[in-house]
């Protein structure tokens, strides 16, 4: 059977035609109704003489998707978990923003990159999510979602093919403009070059820097031992060479680690020449309290120091912290414990 969540509309209707020798237009219409109205009701549009071919298309299609197993809310921020076929769960967060409701997607269960300030990184990598499991998160979210960010569990560029196919479905079949989609990476340099070659240039790229120089980044982000900051900057420069591209720099502020005015100056120098804007994210507490967020005054000084260098800087406010839905909080360490038994 054809899994409708794994294909764009054109791919799906072409495959139906290959199977049945007809029905391409009816398959496309069925596909549109499924994703736009989130229901299967061909009787509302299929003429009587087409009912047989439409039923044949339905019989060739798998419309199943993971159910929501848990949902928690904090104000207008909500986290929901999908129960996957192997018993694992993906985590997604719906966040109200000024430019529309944003959905934070996961691309993996766990993550192999091991960032020390991230709950997901402490899980280790259990597996990639399939295209279906990524797209199903969007299908399960409110219809009002306008922006998609791959900032949930996992390193999206370690699941490059799955993420890119999901983006094709979102943009070509589900009505999301590429400028409303952001892919966040911890700095997988080969993946950035693949994005340059294979992704729509309007797709947004976010890079989690979190340190002003290699010495600090080596300690808090093991990926930096593989691709140093200079190599990462070369990839960022190549990405920004396209006139439609800029990069969102994500910087988690850790008290006593990377939050001094001198750190801000070093970061400003590192980013010189790149088209960037900067998100400062005070550390969010996790199940293991390894770090603290800086005092508010320290956060403000860091922000103003960067602004004085000419950068656009946003200091993020906490949303979803009490339900473990804020930046760095997604993940279930009990899964890691069970896996290790």
C-alpha positions in Angstrom: 0.0 0.0 0.0 1.0 3.6 -0.6 1.7 5.6 2.6 0.1 9.0 1.8 2.2 10.7 4.4 5.5 9.8 2.6 4.8 11.4 -0.8 4.1 14.8 -2.4 0.8 15.1 -4.2 2.5 14.7 -7.6 4.5 11.6 -6.4 1.4 10.0 -4.9 -0.9 10.5 -7.9 1.9 9.3 -10.3 2.3 6.1 -8.2 -1.5 5.5 -8.1 -1.5 5.8 -11.9 1.3 3.3 -12.2 -0.6 0.9 -10.0 -4.1 1.3 -11.5 -3.4 2.6 -15.0 -5.8 5.5 -14.4 -7.1 7.7 -11.6 -4.3 10.3 -11.5 -6.6 13.3 -11.2 -8.9 11.6 -8.7 -5.8 10.6 -6.6 -4.6 14.2 -6.5 -8.0 15.5 -5.4 -8.2 12.8 -2.7 -4.7 13.8 -1.5 -5.7 17.5 -1.3 -8.8 16.8 0.7 -6.9 14.6 3.1 -4.3 17.2 3.9 -6.4 20.3 3.7 -9.5 19.0 5.5 -7.8 16.2 7.4 -10.6 13.8 6.5 -11.5 11.2 3.9 -14.8 12.1 2.3 -14.7 11.5 -1.5 -18.5 11.2 -1.6 -18.5 15.0 -1.2 -16.9 15.5 -4.6 -16.6 12.3 -6.6 -19.3 11.9 -9.4 -21.2 8.6 -9.3 -19.3 7.1 -12.3 -16.0 7.8 -10.6 -16.9 6.0 -7.3 -15.3 2.7 -8.3 -11.9 4.2 -9.2 -11.9 6.4 -6.1 -12.6 3.3 -4.0 -9.7 1.5 -5.7 -7.4 4.4 -4.9 -8.5 4.3 -1.2 -7.9 0.6 -1.1 -4.3 1.2 -2.3 -3.6 3.8 0.3 -2.5 3.7 3.9 -4.0 6.7 5.7 -3.0 5.6 9.2 -0.9 7.9 11.4 0.5 7.9 15.0 -2.1 8.9 17.6 -1.5 11.6 20.2 -0.5 9.8 23.5 0.0 12.8 25.7 -0.7 16.6 25.6 0.3 19.3 28.1 -0.4 23.0 28.0 1.2 26.1 29.6 -0.8 29.1 28.7 -1.1 29.0 24.8 2.0 26.8 24.5 1.3 23.1 24.1 3.4 20.0 23.9 2.0 16.8 22.3 3.6 13.3 22.0 2.8 10.9 19.2 2.9 7.2 20.0 4.9 5.5 17.2 4.5 1.9 16.0 7.5 0.7 18.0 6.2 2.2 21.3 8.6 5.2 21.1 7.2 8.8 21.2 8.0 11.9 19.2 7.6 15.3 20.9 6.3 18.4 19.2 5.5 21.9 20.6 3.0 24.5 19.4 4.1 28.0 20.2 2.2 31.3 19.8 4.3 33.9 18.0 3.8 37.4 16.7 4.0 36.1 13.1 1.6 33.2 13.6 1.4 29.9 15.4 4.7 28.0 15.2 5.1 24.2 15.3 8.4 22.9 16.6 9.1 19.5 15.0 11.3 16.6 16.0 13.4 14.7 13.3 14.8 11.9 15.5 14.2 10.1 18.8 17.1 11.3 20.8 20.3 12.7 19.3 23.9 11.6 18.8 25.4 15.0 19.1 25.5 15.1 22.9 25.2 18.9 23.6 25.7 19.1 27.3 22.9 21.7 27.8 20.2 19.6 25.9 18.0 17.0 27.4 17.6 15.3 24.0 21.4 15.0 23.7 21.6 13.2 27.0 19.3 10.5 25.6 21.7 9.5 22.8 20.3 8.6 19.4 17.6 5.9 19.3 16.6 6.3 15.7 15.6 8.6 12.9 12.0 9.5 12.4 10.5 8.4 9.1 9.0 10.9 6.6 5.6 9.8 7.7 6.4 10.3 11.4 7.7 13.9 10.7 4.7 14.9 8.5 2.2 13.3 10.9 3.3 15.8 13.6 2.1 18.6 11.3 -1.1 16.7 10.6 -1.8 16.3 14.3 -1.2 20.0 15.1 -3.8 22.7 14.9 -4.7 23.9 11.4 -3.8 27.4 12.5 -0.1 26.6 12.4 1.7 28.9 10.0 5.4 28.3 10.7 7.5 25.1 11.0 10.8 24.9 12.8 12.9 21.7 13.0 14.1 22.5 16.5 12.6 19.6 18.4 14.3 16.3 19.3 17.2 15.4 17.1 19.7 16.9 14.6 17.8 17.4 11.4 20.9 17.2 9.2 21.6 13.8 10.5 18.3 12.7 9.1 18.8 14.8 5.9 16.9 12.7 3.4 13.9 12.3 5.6 13.7 15.9 6.6 14.2 17.2 3.0 11.4 14.9 1.7 9.1 16.1 4.6 9.9 19.7 3.6 8.9 18.9 0.0 5.6 17.6 1.2 5.0 20.6 3.4 5.8 23.1 0.7 4.5 21.4 -2.4 1.4 19.7 -0.9 0.4 21.2 2.4 0.6 24.9 1.7 3.6 26.0 3.7 5.7 28.6 2.0 9.5 27.8 2.2 10.1 31.1 4.0 7.9 29.7 6.8 10.2 26.7 7.4 13.4 26.7 9.4 15.9 23.9 9.8 18.1 24.1 12.9 21.5 22.4 13.1 24.2 22.1 15.7 26.7 22.5 12.9 26.8 19.4 10.6 29.0 21.0 8.0 28.4 18.5 5.2 24.6 18.8 5.7 24.8 22.6 5.3 26.5 22.1 2.0 23.8 19.7 1.0 21.2 22.3 1.9 22.9 24.7 -0.4 22.7 22.3 -3.3 19.4 20.6 -2.7 17.0 22.7 -0.7 14.8 25.7 -1.8 17.0 28.8 -1.2 14.1 30.4 0.8 14.2 27.7 3.5 15.6 29.3 6.6 18.7 27.9 8.4 19.4 28.3 12.1 22.7 27.3 13.6 23.2 26.6 17.3 26.6 28.3 18.0 26.5 28.7 21.9 30.1 29.6 22.3 32.4 32.4 21.1 35.4 30.2 20.4 36.6 26.6 20.0 37.8 26.1 23.6 34.3 26.7 25.1 32.4 25.0 22.3 34.5 21.9 22.5 33.4 21.5 26.1 29.7 22.0 25.7 29.2 20.8 22.1 31.1 17.6 21.1 30.3 18.2 17.4 32.9 21.0 17.5 35.7 18.4 17.9 34.6 17.2 14.4 34.0 20.5 12.7 35.8 23.5 14.2 34.2 26.9 14.2 36.4 28.2 11.3 35.2 25.3 9.2 31.6 26.0 10.3 32.0 29.6 9.3 33.2 28.7 5.8 30.0 26.7 5.4 27.9 29.6 6.7 29.6 32.0 4.3 28.8 29.6 1.4 25.2 29.5 2.5 24.9 33.3 2.8 26.4 33.7 -0.7 22.9 33.3 -2.1 21.1 36.7 -2.0 17.9 35.1 -0.5 19.7 33.5 2.4 20.6 34.5 5.9 21.2 32.6 9.1 19.6 32.6 12.5 22.3 32.2 15.1 21.0 30.5 18.3 23.0 31.1 21.4 22.1 29.5 24.7 23.3 31.6 27.6 25.0 29.6 30.3 25.9 31.4 33.5 29.7 31.6 34.0 30.4 29.6 30.8 29.7 31.9 27.8 27.9 35.0 29.0 30.5 37.7 29.6 30.8 41.0 27.6 34.1 39.7 26.3 32.3 36.6 25.0 29.8 38.8 23.2 32.7 40.7 21.6 34.4 37.5 20.5 31.1 36.2 19.1 30.5 39.4 17.2 34.0 39.2 15.6 33.4 35.5 14.7 30.1 36.4 12.9 31.6 39.4 11.0 30.8 39.3 7.3 27.8 37.0 7.6 24.2 37.8 7.1 22.8 36.8 10.5 20.4 37.7 13.2 20.9 36.3 16.7 18.5 34.6 19.2 19.8 34.6 22.7 18.2 31.8 24.8 18.7 31.7 28.6 19.3 28.2 29.7 16.2 26.2 30.6 16.4 23.8 33.6 16.3 20.1 32.8 16.2 16.9 34.8 19.9 17.3 35.6 20.9 20.7 36.7 24.3 21.1 35.2 24.0 24.8 34.3 22.2 28.0 35.4 20.8 30.8 33.3 22.6 34.1 33.7 21.0 36.8 35.8 18.7 39.1 33.9 21.2 42.0 34.0 23.9 39.8 32.5 21.6 38.7 29.7 20.7 42.3 28.9 24.4 43.4 28.9 25.2 40.6 26.5 22.3 41.6 24.2 23.2 45.2 24.2 26.9 44.5 23.6 26.0 42.6 20.4 23.6 45.3 19.3 26.3 47.9 19.7 28.3 45.9 17.1 25.4 46.3 14.6 23.7 42.9 15.0 20.0 42.3 15.2 19.4 40.5 18.5 16.4 39.0 20.2 16.5 37.8 23.8 14.0 35.0 24.0 11.3 34.8 26.6 10.5 31.5 28.2 7.5 29.6 26.8 6.6 26.1 28.0 9.3 25.7 30.6 6.9 24.3 33.2 5.8 21.5 30.8 9.4 20.7 29.6 8.6 22.2 26.2 11.2 25.0 26.1 14.4 25.0 24.2 16.6 22.2 25.3 14.0 20.4 27.4 12.5 17.9 25.0 13.4 14.3 25.6 12.7 11.3 27.8 15.7 9.9 29.7 13.6 6.9 30.9 13.7 5.6 27.3 17.5 5.7 27.4 17.5 3.9 30.7 15.2 1.2 29.4 17.3 0.8 26.2 20.5 0.3 28.2 19.0 -2.6 30.3 
